């Protein structure tokens, strides 16, 4: 099936990504795993966390702050827990390793918790939580971020990463429930797009250098200062701030990266946290999946404010994007295409996105 | 020490609460545990979840939908998991049982997850998470709510409870980090107070019967329709909605109360979920607590927008209320005092709050 105009077949984008990672010195097995997680983001419509990250990864690599063939080790392990060391590379492979270990341990023991230290950007948190749901388990995936972006309630300074939380649970007839959210109101990606286009942003997304709501005036001149989910004290921003701090405890304090020195050129050291729970220890086989269906069907069937915009459940936009992009290809902006072309050129990898079917 | 004017000594309020619960037929040991959790809310400034709930509990009891001497049983148990049945009573004792069992299991195995079914209102979720932090562990406590109050993003109907999430972690020099938040923007209690006072509420807290932002116009005439944390689609309400649904999966679907028939007069059956994690499986003794201090000190020390309002961390308001109320007594509004007097009278319990020191 030829891709629609301006769109790239997923398998061709995967070949480019895998080729670039391999050319950078990533071992073949690691490049295959990392590519699968990068493509997950591109396929599921999470455009800021997929192939568009390659130029950033390249800058870190050139700056010497990203190991391309790190040793990924389990430094501590018990029946239900483990501490994984990412070896100073990208996060996809250590995160994949940790989530699969958590899945195996939870099948054995009922529940498992794994923390990862000395890691890097791992793409979309939902990709890892989804692995648990695909295995019939409940999964949680969180991560800190190298860049401080969230300003505490009452504060002026960006102190916490956008610290995502992903939660997935399996259903019987439905796709899994799949929540994948930053603990900020908006995202660095949306601010970047607004800045590039010279557009104003909604009041509540960011603060200016005086701590006042920023609607675009200072976005180009200051470091991003995102509000926590809730946007303002009146609307509960202390809750989003509290969630971001809780993620910092699980994914930075617990694996021991909070007080680790920053990597040169890459900001803070990144940590992750994964939790997996086997519903078979609580319900008879199939009962949880059946009741998740009841919940999801009930929510989707509830009355919408606008009949043209039905009520959705977490994961619906991502699953719809995946279905559509699998059919018609992955849309890439001209800017991302040019950046990928340059990355391919400097890496000595053929730019297969230009090829015709 | 005499209590300040209009304030009640905590020990006297505890005596009244315990006396009433006992008079309702709650066994002495259960009444003591439930009283401790009810007083936790009153002491920590969570006024809507403490003794002010007694008149509501009384109405449920009189309606025959609240067992006062339920059999609380562990119906399924593994090394890291358990399913507890609350026997159709209040939630405080089954929740206390479940959290203490999770603490014991996590000490043994590293991590433990416990779900509770057939339960009722358990007061402040933070009280249970705090038990884990006091034991040197990381604790999570969630619960569904009998009343549907949160309207999904894009929706019109209240479909989910205010489904709280509590998260606690121990520190060395600091009080524990203690997040205790509803997944709604505001709370039923704040709406009730606004209605009683005839005040308008901020746009973003609730919807009117047409699904539009309600600032007070219809609060008195319609069932409450709270927005999820995030308040509007533009400010990320799909994230708060997703968190509320994730809590519904953990605390209703997992223990099997989602599709259970509603209790007569009390709304939906209530379920809880608890998770405890032993940081000693990841870090050397004392390291986690030391780094939680680094995190909390760093956040509190960051620059405030208004120098008169320093940056706080989750738990600060509750710990300050506890310190102040321990010294000066618990403030009760005239309305709550009158309701408690009536509950004491109909229960045949002396109204000790009138006594002088």
Interface residues (C-beta under 8 A of the other chain):
Chain A: X76 X78 X79 X80 X81 X83 X109 X110 X111 X112 X113 X115 X138 X152 X153 X154 X155 X156 X157 X159 X165 X167 X169 X177 X179 X181 X182 X185 X186 X202 X204 X205 X207 X210 X211 X212 X229 X230 X231 X234 X235 X236 X238 X239 X240 X241 X242 X243 X245 X246 X248 X249 X250 X252 X253 X254 X255 X256 X258 X259 X275 X277 X278 X279 X281 X282 X283 X287 X288 X291 X292 X294 X295 X298 X299 X302 X303 X304 X305 X306 X309 X310 X311 X312 X313 X314
Chain B: X76 X78 X79 X80 X81 X83 X109 X110 X111 X112 X113 X115 X138 X152 X153 X154 X155 X156 X157 X159 X165 X167 X169 X177 X179 X181 X182 X185 X186 X202 X204 X205 X207 X210 X211 X212 X229 X230 X231 X234 X235 X236 X238 X239 X240 X241 X242 X243 X245 X246 X248 X249 X250 X252 X253 X254 X255 X256 X258 X259 X275 X277 X278 X279 X281 X282 X283 X287 X288 X291 X292 X294 X295 X298 X299 X302 X303 X304 X305 X306 X309 X310 X311 X312 X313 X314
